[in-house]
Every structure is written in C-alpha cells, then in structure tokens.
C-alpha cells in the first residue's frame, strides 16, 4: 500500500514538472551578430562633420578591406582640402571603429550604408544630427585589387625567416641601407642592403607575385652587405605568396616556398 502511494506521488510530481516546462520557451543563444561580422563596411562615405573653428567640414572617408583608410576634409569656406591615410581598428563591441592618430582618433558607429560620429567615450555627439552622419557614396569592389594594396605603402623589411622559421642573419642588415619595396604601375623598386633592383611584377588570382628583375645598380659595398643583396635576390626569384594585414599597422608577408618568409611593415605612400 505504501509503495503504491509513493508511485502515485512521483507520477503527480513528474506530470506537474512536464506541464510547467511545456509552455516555457527554449533558451535562445545570445545574438553574436555585430557590424564587423555582418556588414561589409569597405567603401567611400561622404557628408559633413563638426569643426572646432569653422561651421562644418566636408568629409570623405574611404575604408579599405585591409583595415586602412583615407580621410579627406575641407572646411566650409576654404579652398584647401587635407588628405591623410592611416589604419582603423574595431572596438570590442564590433559595432564601431576608431581611426588612428592620423585621423585624430575619431570614432564612428558602423551601420548599413552609414557611419555616425561618436564622442571618444563612445556616446553620441552633441552636434546636430545632420552633421554627424557620413553616407555610403561608393561601395568597394567585392575583392580589392591586391596590386592597389601593395602600391598604397612603402614596405620596409623587418626580419626574414628560413623554411624552418629560423631568422636569417643579415636581413635586414645591421648597417647599410634598410631594405624597402616600392610598387607602382606593375613596376617594382627594391632598395637592397647595398644595391637597388628594378623590374616588373605580376599578381595572380591566387595572391601570388612573380618578380622579374631587369636591372640593378653596381655599387661596391662591404662583403656582408653584398652577400645580403644576393640572399634577397634568391628569395625574390621564385613566386611569392602574398599576405597583407592592416591591423593595427600595415604588415606584408612574402612567402617563398622552400626558402623562407620576408616580413615588412608599411608606411603609406604620399
């Protein structure tokens, strides 16, 4: 008899639990979408923004897919425009970006087809709403041309590693000239540790670059610098896999299969 009563009590409790849970909505996963992972913000935005010592500033801000930007401003009533380039970073929320010091550290919330100016702490600006928004005027191509990205910077060699990821001594050299690559109109100039190389280059759809050295200077330098020239020429002689990173500063990697990897930092070209 006692056993039957216990079974009945268990059945009643179980049925009540099922009924109370039947109407409850299943737990929803948190919404992880933000502007960074759901919008393609690359493109050119135009509008007017507040100005400290003038009525307003005409502004054109171009965001590139590699994390760099170009900012062109012209104060109302002025005939002169100012143009700067730099890199932008995403805020932790993924819904706003911050320009580097070249852009005055300005912050913008990113929406569909628009950028809205924020105060440094991330709140809305006190200026009239009409003077806060930059509207998308020209979207970027689906895939930005790698040749344009290469030509946007002068690339200075930082270090080189071999096929086993060990640093190659002498590149860049401790003395002599820094190693700098300059790309322009399918033409490449390479300032080596001693001599300068000139030639053409081609970029493939697989993000590979092929360098065709056609000429070089013939200066005589210390033996170590001339040997470094030779190592650099060997690394550039085979097709190189290209990778460009725009955050927090522009970086370029040229990977020579079986030989090594050249690592560069970028300085925006004038």
N, C-alpha and C positions, 0 to 999 in steps of 0.2 A: 504493500500500500504506500509506504513512504517513498519507495523507488518511483512509483507512478507519479506521485506528487512532484518529485524533483524533475522528472522528464517534462511534465506539463509546464513547470516554471521556466525551464530552459527554453522550451518551444515558444512561450509567450515573449520572453526577453528577446529571442532571436528575431521573431516576427516584428517586434516593435523597432528593433535596430534597422531591419531592412526597410520598413516603411519610412523611418526618419531619414534614411540615406537615399531613398528613391527619388525624392524631389530635389536633392542638392545638386547643383551644377558641378561638373567635373572641374578640378583645378586647372586653370589656364596657365600655360608657360608665360613668363614675362616677355613683353614685346621688346625684342632686341634691335628693332629697326631704328636707324637714325639716318641723318642726311649723308653721312660718309659712306655707308654701305648700301644705300638705296637710291641715291641720286648721282648723276654724272654732272659734277659742277664745272667741269672744264668748259671754257668759253670766254667771251668778252662781254662785260657788263658795263652799262653806261648810266649816268644820272648826275645829280648834284648833291654835294655833301656840305656840311657846315664848314665855315672858315673862321679862324681866330681873328683875323684883321681885315676881313672883306665880307661882302654879303653872302656869297656862296662860292663853291668851287666846282667847276665842271670836272667830272671824274670818269676815266675809263680804266677799268681793272680787268686784265686778262689773266685767267687762271689756266695753267697748263697741267697736263696729266702727270708730269714728272714731279709736281709739287712746287714748281717755280711760278713766278708771276711777273707781269709788267704793269706798272701803275703810272698813268699819265694824268696830270692835274693841270688845270688852268683857272686861275682866279677870275671871277667875273669882272669885266672891265679891263683885263690885262691881255696883251697880245702875245705874251710868252707862255709857253707850256713847259712843264717839268716832267721828265720821264725817269723813272727808277725801276730797277729789276731786283728781284730777291727770291726768297722762298717763303712759303706759308706752312703753318703746322695746324693740325686739327686739335681742338680742345678735347679733353677726356670724354665729354658727353657725345662727341661725334656729330654735333649739330652746329658747330661754329668753327671758324678758322681765325688764326692770328697771323698777320703779316710780320716779317722780321723787322729789325731796326731801320732798314732802308725804307720801309713803308710806314714808319712811325709807330709800329706795334698796334696798328688799328685792328679791331676785331669786328667780324661780320657773322651774323647768323646766316645759315645757308638754307634756302628754301627752293621750291620748284621754280626755276627761272628768275630768281632774285636773290640779292644779298642785302641784308639790313645792318646798318652800322650799329654797333653796341658800345657802351661805355667800357673802359678797361676791366671793370669788375664783372662785366657780362650782362648788365641790365640794359634796358632801353635808354637811348639818348634822350636828352631834354629838348632837342631841336624839333621844329615842326616835322610831321611825318613825311611831307613831300620832299624834305631834304635829307632823308635817311636811307632811301632805297636805291640800289643800282639794279637795273633790269637787264636781263639777258638780251644782247643785241645780235650776237653771232655765236652759235654753238661751235665747239671744236669739232674737227673731223672725228669719225669713230675711232681711228687709230692715228695718233700724231706721228708725223714723219720723223723717223729716227735721225735722218740727216739734219733736220732742223734742230733737234735736241742737241746733237753734237756741236753744231755751229753756234749755239747760244752761249757757250762757255769757252774759256781758255783753260785747258786741263793740265794741271801740274802734278807730276809723278810724286807719290808719297812713299810707296815701297813696292817691291816686286817679290813674289814667292815662286819657287820652282814647282815642279809637278807633285812633289811630296809636301807642299805647303811650308817649305822652309825658306826663310828670307834670303834673297840673293844679295850678297855684299857688293857695294859699289854702285847700286842703283836704288835711289838717286845717289850721286857721288857726294862725298863729304866736302869736296871742293869743286871748283869749276862751276859751270852754269847749271841751273835747275833744268830738268827735263820737262818741256812744255809741248803739248799738242794743240794745234790750231786748225779747225776745219772750216772751209768756206768754199761753196760752189764746187763740190766734188774735188776739191784740192786740199791736200794735207801738208802742213809745215810742221816738222819735228825738230825742236831745238834739243840736240843731244848734249851729253856732258862736255863734248868738245866741238863737234861739227853739227851743222844743220842739214837735215834731209828734206827733200821736196819730192812730191809725187801726187798721183791721183789716188782715189779710193772709191770703192763701190760698196753699197749696203744691200744685202739680200733680204728677202721676205722673212728669213729665219733669224733676223737680227745678227747676222754675221757681217764683218767688214773685211775687205781684202785691200791691202795696201800695195801700190805699185810705185816703188821708189825710182825716180827718174834722174835725180841729180843730188849732189851734196857738195858742201864746201870741203876744202882740202887743208884745213889748218893743222899745224903740228902742236900737240899738247903733251902733257905728261903721259907716260905709258899707261897708267891706271885709267886715265880718262879716255884714251883711245880704245882700250880694251872694253870699257863700259859702253862706248859707242858701238863696238862690234856685237856685244851681247844684246843691246837694244835692237840692232838691225835684225838679228836672228829671231828675236821674239816677234817682230813685226812682219816677218817674211811669210808666215802662214796665215790662213784665215783665222780671224779672231771673233770669239763670241762676245757680244756687247751687252752690258747691263748698266742702266743709268738709274740712280736713286736720287730723289730730290729732297729728302728729309733726313736730318734737319738742315743739311747743306748738300749741295750737288756733289755726287760722287760717281765716278765712272770706273767700271771694271772691264778690262780686255783680257779674255781668257784664251791662251794659246794652247790647244790640246797637246798634251805630252811635254810641253815646255814650261809653262808657268802662267801666272796671273799678274797683270800690271794694274795697280790701284792708283787712281787720280782723284784730286779734288778740283772743283770747278769754280772759276771766277767769271761772273757774267761779262760778256764782251760788250764794248761800248755800243 
